[in-house]
Amino acid sequence: MEAKREMSYDSFTSVMALNQKCEENIPERYILPPMQRPDPSLVDHISSGLPIIDLLMLKHPAHKSQLIDEVHAACKKLGFFQVINHGIPTSVMKDALDSAEEFFNLPNDEKMCFASADVHEPVRYGTSVNHGVDRVFYWRDFIKHYANPLSEWTHLWPSNPPSYKEKMGSYAKATHVLHKKLMEVVLESLGLNTNYLHDDIEEGSQVMAVNYYPSCPKPDLALGMPPHTDYGTLTILNQSDQGLEIMDQDNKWHSVPFIQGSLIIQLGDQLEVMSNGRYKSTPHRAVVSLQRKRLSIASLHSLPLEKKVGPAPQLVDQQHPIAYKEGSFGGFLDYISVKSLSQGKYIDTLKNP
């Protein structure tokens, strides 16, 4: 174990450490090729067209059909929406972000105990996306850990800061409940039974991707995360500030506004496959700022690790033949263990010609 930790310690320099040097430039390995750099002039910063779903409507039967229609439209058009009145207290959301910041503020040696380039590790601290295979690095430090069921995983989580397990665990538990509720709504919007794959959703994988994006001296040359889609059913994102951008079907980028107390919902590849392409997973990226740091917690939900999923039989007919092969979260991890996100998407390997 000590040999592994020493190897991990030498394998990368955290972005936070680079940021603390207060240099005017960034290392060359973080500079994107010109065509991949963010161009603010090509981003829509008008937020009026981005859907906000009020989950309070679920409690009023007269408004439920309107809610289903709104979710259907959002999933069909963007694969993205924000939710308000979602049932997770603002204090629980803030506590999780605060405990994340405390973790990233720990001395380097304490964080490096969790360092690894192995994407299969149940708890993993790292930088960029996967520093072991990335050709260009991204301006992000992260810790990822499994979370469902909590009783099986929290003993592996960081013990420092002392409140981390409790605060992050409370938030993880709340997002697991919210995910189940949202999946019922999304399935109903597809015309499927709300109990479709119920046990697999209940027992599915949940990965908490906790991200720290320090201020960047050259935000026009770098990204916090490259354009990608998440593999899974839904991603629930809690953020401290603006920085997420999503791509629409016309390949135009939209800046997602920061709404205090709201949560961002993104459709993942598993849902695209399950819907037989009726819904698409959301391409998104993280931009960085000259003045501001940003923290985010992405609760990534999927079916169990090795559970293979294909299109729902009810969504296959003569007009809609099977468009995808079966895939699994484990298959996705195997794929990204040898390929960087810039080299292609796992879901493209599942699409039938």
N, C-alpha and C positions, 0 to 999 in steps of 0.2 A: 504493500500500500504506500509506504514512504517513497519508494522508487517512482511509483506512478505519480504521486503528488509533486515530486521534484521535477519530473518530466513535464507535467502540466504547467508548473510554475514558470518554466523557461520557454514555454511554447507561444506565449503572446504577451503583449503589453496592453493593459486595459485602456479604453478611450478616456476613462476618468483620469487615469494617470497622465495621459497626454494633455488633457484639458488643464490639469493643475500646473503644467509647465508654463501656461499663459503665452505660448508662442503665437506669432502672427500667421504662420502657415501650418499646413497639415502634412504629415508624411505622404510620400508619393503613393504608397500602397492604398491610400484612401481616396485618391483622385480618380474620378470616373472618366471614361472616354467621353469626348465632347457630346456625342449623340445620346448618352445616357444621363447627362446632367440635368437637374431640375431647372425648368425655365418658368419662372413665375408669371411671365406674360402669356403663357399658354394654359394657365390654370384658371378655372372659373371659381372666383371667390364669393359669388352670390349664393347664399345658402337657401334661398326661398324654394328652390326646386328639390331639396333633399327631404325625404319623408320623415316625419316625426309621428310615432304611433303612441297613442295614450292607452295604456293597458288597463286603465280604470274601466274602460268599456266592457272588459270581460265580466265585470260584476253586474252588468245591466243587460239582461237578455235581449232587450229591445235594440241595443246597440251592437250586439255581437256580430251580426251579419255585416254591418258597416266595417267593423274591425277586420274581419276576414277579408273583405274586399280590399281594404287599404293595404293589408299585408301582401295579398296576392299581387296588387299593382306594384308595390315596392320591390318584391322579389323578382317579378317579371322584368321590370325595367332596369333595376340597378343591382339586385342581389344584396341590398343594404337598406337599413333603416335605423333610426334612433328610437329608443323607448323612454317614456316618462311614466311616472306612477307605476313603476315596475315592482315595488314591494321591498326593495333592498334599501335600508335606511342610509341616508347620506353619511352618517357617522361611520357606518361599517365600510363604506367605499373609501372614505378619507383615512380611516385607520389602516386599511390595507396599503394605500399609497404611502402613508407615513412610515409604516414598518418597512416597506420596500426601500424608501430613501435611507432609512437608518442602516439597512443592510449594505447598500452601496457605499455608505460613508465609513464602513468598517475598515480597519487596516488591511492592506493588500494581502498579507499572509492568511488572514482568516477567510477571505473570499476564495483564495486560490486552493483551499482544501477541497473545494467542489469543482475545480477546473477540469474540463475534459473536452476533447474533440469528438468523443463517441456519442452520436445522437441517440443511442439506445439507453444511455445512463438515465436512471429514474430521477436523479437530481444532478443538474449540470450548470456550472457557471462558465461563461465564455464571453466572447466579443464578436463583433460582426454578425454573421449568420452561422457559419461553421468555419472557424479560422483554419481548420485543417484542410479544406478544399477550396475556399474562396480565392479567386484570382485577384479581385479587388475587395478591400475591406470596407465595412460600413460603420458609421459613427454611432455605435451602440454597444453597451454592455448589458448582459442579461443573466438571470438565473431562471431555470425552468425546473419544474418538479411536478410529478404526478399527484393527483389529489382525490381520486375517487376509487374506493371508499377512503375517507380520511384516515380511518383507523389503521389502514395498511401502509400508509405512506408518511405521515407526519413525523414519525421518529427519525426519518432520513433528512428532514428539512433542517435548515440552519437553526441552531439553538441560540445564536446571537444575531441580532438583538433579542433579549429575553422575551419580548412580547410578539415576536414574529409568528411563531406557530399559532398562537391564539388569534391574532388579528387577521393574518392571511387565511387561517383555517375557517374563521367565521365568514369571511367573504367567499371563499371557495365553496363552502356549504350552501350559501345563499344563491350563488350563481348556478350551482347544480340544480337546485329547485326551479330557478327561473328558466333554465334551459329546457327542462321537461315541459314547463308550461308553454314556452314559445314553440317547441316542436309540435305540440298538439295543434296550435294555431296554424303553423306552416303546413302541416300535413293536411289539415282540413281545407286550407286554401288550395291544395292540389287535388281535392276531391277524394282523399284517402281517409280511411278510418283513423280516428285519433289514437287508437291503440296499436297502430301499425308499428311493428318492431319495438313494442313497449318495453319488454324485458331487456333488449339490447341497449336501448336508450337509458334505461335505469341503471344498468350495470356497465355502461360505456366508459371509455377512457376520458379523463379530464386532465389536461396539462395546463398548469399556470405558467405562462410566459411573462415574466416580470422584467420590464425593460427600462433602462436608463439612457436617455439621450442628452449628454452634456451640451452646453453651448458650443458652437463650432466656429472657428475664425474664418472659414471659407465655406459657408453653406451653399454657395452656388456651384461648388465643385464636388460635393459629396452628398450622400443620402444616409439616413439612419437605417432604412431597410429598402431593398430593391423592390421593383414591382413583382408581385407574387400573389398567389391565392393560397388560402389555408386549406389543408386537408382535414376534413371532418364534416360535421353536420352544421353547427353554428359556432361562431366565435363571439363572445361577449367581451367588449372592450371598455375598460374604465381608464380614463386619462386625466392628467393634471392640467393639461393645456392643449392648445391646438397644434396639429402637426401631421395628422392623418390625411392622406389624399386617396380618393377612389377613382377608378376609371369607368366611364359609361360605355355603352355598346358602340358608340362612335369614336372610341379611343381618346376621349377628351377627359382630362383630369379635373376633378372637383375637390376643393378644399373643404373638409368636414369641419363645421364650426364646433367650438367647445360650448356645450350647454351644461351649466352647473346641475349636477344631480341626475343627468341622463346617462344612458348606457348605449353604446354603439353595437349593433347586431350585424354581422357579416355572414353571408352564406358561404359554406365551404364545399370542397370538391365532392364529398360524399353525398351531399344533398343534390348537387347537380346530377350525379349518377343516379340516385334514387328517383329523381324526377324525370329521368330519361331526357334530360336537356331542356325541359320546360323552364326550369330556373337555372341560372348560371352562377357559379362561384364568383366572388367579387375580387377583381384585381385591385391591389392597393399597395401603397408605399408610405414610408415615413420620411418626411423632410426634417431638416434640422435648422436651428436658428442661431444667429450671431449673438443675440442678447439672452436667450432664455434656455434653460434646461427643460426637459420634459420627462415625466414618468408615465408609464402605461402598464396595465395588467390585462393581458389577453387570456381569458379563460377559454381554452380550445377544447371543444367537445367533439367526440367521435364515438362510433360504435366500438365494442371491445377490440383490443389490439389486433387479433388475428381473424376477426369476423369479416368474412368477405361479403360485400354488398354489391348488388347490381340494380338495374332499373326495377321499380315496383311493377309486378305483372299487370296491375290495373292500369298502368300508364303506357302499356305496349299494345299497339293495334296496327292495322294495315297502313294507316296514315302516319303512325309513329313507331316504326320498327325499332328493335333494340339498338341503341346508339352507343352503348358502352359495355365493355367487359367488366367482370367483377374485379374489385380491388379492396385492399384493406389498409388500415392505419400502419400495420407492420410493414406492408409492402412499400408504403410511402417512406417510412424511416429507412428502409434498405436503399431506396432510390436516392434520397438526399445524403446518405452517408458517403456516396462516391461522386455525387454531382452537386455543383453549386446551383443556386436558384436561377442564376443568369444563363445556365446551360439548358433550360427547358423545364416544363412542368410535368409532374407525375401524371396528372389527369390526362395529358395528351397521349400517354402510353396506353390509356384505357379506352380511348375513342375508337369505335369501329370505322373502318374506311368507308 
